[in-house]
Amino acid sequence: MMSQPVTYELIKTCKQSGARLGKLHTPHGTFDTPMFMPVGTLATVKTMSPEELKEMGAGVILSNTYHLWLRPGEDIVEEAGGLHRFMNWDQGILTDSGGFQVFSLSDLREITEEGVHFRNHLNGDKLFLSPEKSIGVQNALGSDIMMAFDECPPYPAEYEYMKASVERTSRWAERCLSANKNPDRQALFGIVQGGEYEALRRQSARELTALDFPGYAVGGLSVGEPKPVMNEVLEYTTPLLPTNKPRYLMGVGSPDSLIDGSIRGIDMFDCVLPTRIARNGTLMTSEGRLVVRNAKYARDFGPLDPNCDCHVCRTYSRAYIRHLVKANETFGFRLTTYHNLYFLLKLMKSVRQAIQEDRLLDFRDEFFEKYGFNGPNAKNF
């Protein structure tokens, strides 16, 4: 039997919460989990250099199959020696399947059993994406972890629609496995769908685990459902996934959800949230959300976060960063992005430490209280 290019090693289970401390072994390094993965849609994490990402402790980053297929084209990336060389990143890379963008960016689309017909969001050209095409693009990109091509149903969706979607996703998953030309170098993860319907989540997990993927994602969450619904879905879905394989919650990156997801057995998270809100001047700090554009920071010469040891907080003041952001200076967006990513990577380090010490539920209570997630006036993003 061929050895898998990506494997998961369970180190410890938190006695208090059941959260998992582990290691993700990939062809480009071994990374501690639970982990947050910064999103680099177009082979770049917006405004950040690969050197800065390494400096702040990022391990695996995401790139986007759909966007790289459109520009510069997977053939150019392949000619450059693959995504790692193209973007000068020698650690882990995960590519999504492109499915989410097909459904979120295109108003004109037609789902068939073969794949999805839709229009290019940049120029209106007709395009077709199938499981085979998605895997072909990802093979050319050369990521360590590829995602199966699935349908991303809207929230909320009727039960019958969701059932048909789950069954199509399972059929597409088989086609994705067959299409992978590099199973010895690129691991393919299956995606469990089913919305908020427990029976469909169980069906999806049963059908996908039977295909024996090297890892599994929980998809279709963080799409508009309330946080308690997401947590409930995770509570009954995660235990359906193999304990000896990595579990990835797609598109989730708010501090509360990273902690709640870890408590429910998730190992990997990704989200554009920290970089997107940074460009609006919104910061994650140890004392809660801070909108540095606000007038009250015009003469505040203290750091963004007095409890943060990142170089931004050690070097620059709120007043200066506010000035840059208000003036639309790129350097301002670089500083806010650096801090937010550093904050989440450090948060996950603290989560791992709390699991090691069997106190993740206590850590959650302390963090939520300090951050302002508790009570009727809870601040969120």
Buried (B, 14 or more C-beta within 10 A) or exposed (E): EEEBBBBBEBEEBBEBBBBBBBBBBBBBEEBBBBBBBBBBBBBBBBBBEBEBBEBBBBBBBBBBBBBBBBEBEBEEBBEBEBBBEBBEBEBBBBBBBBBBBBBEBBEEBEBEEEBBBBBBBEEEEEBEBBBBBBBBBBBBBBBBBBBBBBBBBBBBBEEEEBBBBBBBBBEBBBBBBEBBEBBEBBBBBBBBBBBBBBEBBBBBBEBBBEBEBBBBBBBBBBBEBEBEBBBBBBBEBBEBBBEEBBBBBBBBBBBBBBBBBBBBBBBBBBBBBBBBBBBEBBBBBBEBBBBBBEEEBEEBEEBBBEEBEBBBBEEBBBBBBBBBBBEEEEBBBBBBBBBBBBBBBBBBBEBBEBBEEBBBBEBBEEBBEBBBBEEEEEEEB
